[in-house]
Amino acid sequence: MSYSVYDLLGNIGVFLIVAMYLALHTDRIASDSVTFSLLNALGAVLILISLSVNFNLSSVIIEFFWLGISLYGLYKSLLRKA
């Protein structure tokens, strides 16, 4: 098994999502913060990039939902700041 740049991007994406989940549950970040939504969205995008090479339909579906929900949260956070 080889480890490609796409694997690395996917792993970074997983790390970002898991780190935000941990930060949320340890009260280090608020769920309505721009940072929380932005890093979740970035994580989903990186995972989707890795899935473009190693396709898995179930994973693609969940990452599209994760991205959409994160972008919605980002939109709400930015509206609140405006």
Secondary structure, DSSP 4 states (H G I P E B T S, - for coil): ----HHHHHHHHHHHHHHHHHHHHHTTSS-TTSHHHHHHHHHHHHHHHHHHTTS--HHHHHHHHHHHHHHHHHHHHHHHHH-
